[in-house]
Amino acid sequence: MLNLILLQAAASGTDYTQYIMLGVMAVVFYMFFIRPQQKKQKDQKKFTEEVKKGDQAVTIGGIHGKIVEITDSTITLDIDRGTKLVIEKSSISMELSKKANQA
């Protein structure tokens, strides 16, 4: 069986088009799937590091509030008339800042 496979490979010669197509597919996969996701993660991390006290924020769950306190890993949001929530920094969404920049 192994001899048959080796004979078929030898008969086809050195055909590099398969390797070229595999390389092109890898590049396309990287350009359209991996790179945009990495850019989005980088932008989200930059946004969470630049958020400051007094900013309006929206959580990923859709809760709107004003930032009243920031620690290393948590943010305290004032939701309504003194109601405060302590949430993780990673749960802040960039959506509200995008809407504010468009207006």
N, C-alpha and C positions, 0 to 999 in steps of 0.2 A: 504494500500500500504506500509506504514511504517513498519507494522507488518511483511509483507512478506519479506522485505529487512532485518529486524532484524533476522528473522528465518533463512534466507539463510546464514547470517554472522555467526550465532551461529552453524549452521550445518557444516560449513567448518572447525570449530575449530580455533586454533591459528596457523596460517600458516605464519611464518616469512620470508619465501623465497621471497615474493613480496617486503618486506621492505629491505631485503638484496640486491636484484637486483636493486632497486631504489637507494640505497646507492652506489652500485658499479657504476651505470650509472653516478651518480653525481660526483664521484671521477674521472672517466675516462673523463668526460666533462671538469672538472677543469684541469686535467693534459695535455690534448691535445689542449684545446682552450683558456682558461683564462690565465693560467700560462705563456705560450710562448708570448702572447700579452703583458702581464705586463712586462716581461723581455725585450722585444723589446722597449717598451716605456721608460723603465729605461735606457737602453743603449743609446737611442736617446737623452734623457735629459742630460745624462752625457757627451755625445759628444758635444752638443751645449754649455755646460758650460765650456768645456776645449778648445774650438776653440780660436785661438789667431791671432793677427795681423801678416800678412805675409803668412798665410796658403792659399793654393789653396782650393777653395770650389766649390761645385755644388749645385744649388738650386733644390728644388723638381721639379720645372718646366724645369730643364735641362740647366740653364744658368751657364756657367763656369766663374770663376773670382778669383781675389786675394783679400783677406780681407785687407782693409786699415784702417778701424775704427770700433770699437766695443763700443756700449753703453749697458745699461741694457737690452733693449728689441729689439734693432735693430743692424744691421750689414751693413756697407758700402762696397760694392764690386767694385773693379776696373775691368771693363769688357774688355775694349780695348782702349789703348792710352788715358787715362784720362777720359773715359766715366765711370761714377759712378752710381751705383744703391743703394738705401737704401731699405733694406728688413728686414723682421722680422727674429729674430733668429730661430724661429721654422720652417722656410722654408728652412733651410740648410739641405742637405741630407748627409748621412754618406757614400754614394757610392764612392766618390773620395778618401776618406781616406782608404777605403777597398782596392781599386785598388793600391794605393801607398804602402800599407803594403804587398801586394802580390808580388810586383815587386822586 
